Amino acid sequence: MTTLHDFTATAIDGQATDLSAFQGQVVLVVNTASQCGFTPQYQGLQQLHDTYAGQGFTVLGFPCDQFGGQEPGEDAEIAGFCERNFGVTFPLFSKVEVNGDGAHPIYQWLRDQKGGLMGSKIKWNFTKFLVGKDGQVIDRYAPTTKPEKISKDIEKALAG
């Protein structure tokens, strides 16, 4: 059975990252964008990361430019924007596609695991997937779901 831990992704600094490094942790995977109405959610995501990191939780941010061209920057610009404006310290990855033939394998798998209102397709930026310690998808949250609304589910996953 495939899990999140079977994938690799390119970190925003260009380094290959084996997601098995997050084995045993609860992870929130989010497709992000710097020029979106939901961009302020970076603050809430960072708060979740700060609150639960010591208990084995992390956020993984995957910038994506597939929705309204809202992530036009290069990786270094994106990283700088997130750090300057939201103090982001959770792992960010190189820009990816989340839908279509060019979708990153992680997103092909995530979409297959948990469909949304539009079937398996990602509707917009800041779609969130909560992944348990075992690497399996627990739940999927709409872009409109504020990060703080996921706290209870994170706590439950950490306790489980």
C-alpha positions as CSV (number, residue, x, y, z in Angstrom):
1,M,0.0,0.0,0.0
2,T,1.4,3.4,-1.0
3,T,1.9,6.0,1.6
4,L,3.1,9.6,1.7
5,H,6.5,8.2,2.8
6,D,7.0,6.5,-0.6
7,F,7.5,9.9,-2.4
8,T,10.3,12.4,-2.9
9,A,9.9,16.0,-3.7
10,T,12.3,18.9,-4.4
11,A,12.6,21.3,-1.5
12,I,12.3,25.0,-2.3
13,D,16.1,25.3,-2.0
14,G,16.5,22.6,-4.8
15,Q,17.4,19.7,-2.5
16,A,15.7,16.3,-3.1
17,T,13.7,15.4,0.0
18,D,12.6,11.9,0.8
19,L,9.2,12.1,2.5
20,S,10.1,9.0,4.5
21,A,11.8,11.6,6.8
22,F,8.3,12.4,8.0
23,Q,7.4,8.8,9.0
24,G,5.7,8.7,12.3
25,Q,4.6,12.3,12.1
26,V,1.2,13.8,11.3
27,V,1.5,16.0,8.2
28,L,-0.7,18.6,6.6
29,V,0.0,18.9,2.9
30,V,-1.1,22.2,1.3
31,N,-0.9,23.6,-2.2
32,T,-0.1,27.3,-1.6
33,A,0.1,30.6,-3.6
34,S,1.5,34.1,-2.7
35,Q,-1.1,36.2,-4.5
36,C,-4.4,34.4,-3.6
37,G,-7.3,35.6,-1.4
38,F,-6.4,32.7,0.9
39,T,-2.7,33.6,1.1
40,P,-3.2,35.0,4.7
41,Q,-3.7,31.3,5.7
42,Y,0.1,31.0,5.7
43,Q,-0.1,32.6,9.1
44,G,-2.6,30.0,10.4
45,L,-0.5,27.2,8.9
46,Q,2.6,28.6,10.6
47,Q,0.7,28.7,13.9
48,L,-0.4,25.1,13.6
49,H,3.3,24.2,12.8
50,D,4.5,26.1,15.9
51,T,1.8,24.7,18.2
52,Y,2.2,21.0,17.3
53,A,5.8,20.6,15.8
54,G,7.0,19.4,19.2
55,Q,4.4,16.7,19.2
56,G,5.4,15.3,15.8
57,F,3.5,17.4,13.4
58,T,4.5,19.4,10.3
59,V,3.0,21.4,7.5
60,L,4.4,20.7,4.0
61,G,3.7,23.6,1.6
62,F,3.7,23.0,-2.2
63,P,3.5,26.3,-4.2
64,C,1.3,26.0,-7.3
65,D,0.6,28.4,-10.1
66,Q,-2.3,26.5,-11.7
67,F,-5.1,28.6,-10.3
68,G,-5.3,32.1,-11.7
69,G,-1.6,32.5,-12.0
70,Q,-1.4,33.4,-8.3
71,E,2.1,32.0,-7.8
72,P,4.1,33.5,-10.6
73,G,7.4,33.8,-8.7
74,E,10.5,31.6,-8.8
75,D,11.3,29.4,-5.8
76,A,13.7,31.8,-4.2
77,E,11.1,34.6,-4.4
78,I,8.4,32.4,-3.0
79,A,10.6,31.4,-0.1
80,G,11.5,35.0,0.7
81,F,7.9,36.1,0.5
82,C,6.7,33.4,2.9
83,E,9.5,34.1,5.4
84,R,9.2,37.9,5.2
85,N,5.4,38.2,5.4
86,F,4.4,35.2,7.5
87,G,7.6,33.9,9.2
88,V,7.2,30.5,7.5
89,T,9.6,27.9,9.0
90,F,7.7,24.8,7.9
91,P,9.1,22.9,4.8
92,L,8.3,24.5,1.4
93,F,8.8,22.7,-1.8
94,S,9.6,23.7,-5.4
95,K,6.5,24.8,-7.4
96,V,4.4,21.9,-8.6
97,E,1.2,21.2,-10.6
98,V,-1.6,19.5,-8.6
99,N,-4.0,18.7,-11.5
100,G,-3.6,17.3,-15.0
101,D,-1.0,15.2,-16.7
102,G,1.8,17.2,-15.2
103,A,0.6,16.8,-11.6
104,H,3.3,15.9,-9.1
105,P,3.1,12.2,-8.1
106,I,2.3,13.2,-4.5
107,Y,-0.8,15.1,-5.7
108,Q,-1.9,12.3,-8.0
109,W,-1.8,10.0,-5.0
110,L,-3.5,12.5,-2.6
111,R,-6.3,13.1,-5.1
112,D,-6.8,9.4,-5.5
113,Q,-6.9,8.9,-1.7
114,K,-9.5,11.6,-1.0
115,G,-11.8,13.2,-3.5
116,G,-13.5,16.5,-3.0
117,L,-16.5,18.3,-4.4
118,M,-15.0,18.2,-7.9
119,G,-14.1,14.5,-7.7
120,S,-10.4,14.0,-7.3
121,K,-9.5,17.3,-8.9
122,I,-8.0,20.1,-6.7
123,K,-10.4,23.0,-6.8
124,W,-8.1,25.9,-5.8
125,N,-5.1,27.0,-3.8
126,F,-4.9,26.0,-0.1
127,T,-6.6,22.7,-0.4
128,K,-5.3,20.7,2.6
129,F,-4.7,17.0,3.2
130,L,-4.2,15.7,6.7
131,V,-1.9,12.6,6.7
132,G,-1.6,10.3,9.7
133,K,1.6,8.9,11.3
134,D,1.2,5.8,9.0
135,G,1.4,8.0,5.9
136,Q,-2.3,7.5,5.0
137,V,-4.6,10.4,4.2
138,I,-7.1,11.0,7.0
139,D,-9.0,13.9,5.5
140,R,-9.2,16.6,2.9
141,Y,-10.2,20.2,3.6
142,A,-11.5,22.9,1.2
143,P,-9.5,26.1,0.5
144,T,-12.0,28.0,2.6
145,T,-11.3,25.8,5.7
146,K,-9.1,28.0,8.0
147,P,-6.1,26.2,9.4
148,E,-7.2,26.7,13.0
149,K,-10.4,24.7,12.2
150,I,-8.2,21.6,11.7
151,S,-6.6,21.7,15.2
152,K,-9.0,19.1,16.7
153,D,-8.3,16.7,13.9
154,I,-4.5,17.2,14.2
155,E,-4.8,16.6,18.0
156,K,-6.8,13.4,17.4
157,A,-4.2,12.2,14.8
158,L,-1.3,12.9,17.1
159,A,-3.0,11.0,20.0
160,G,-3.9,8.0,17.7
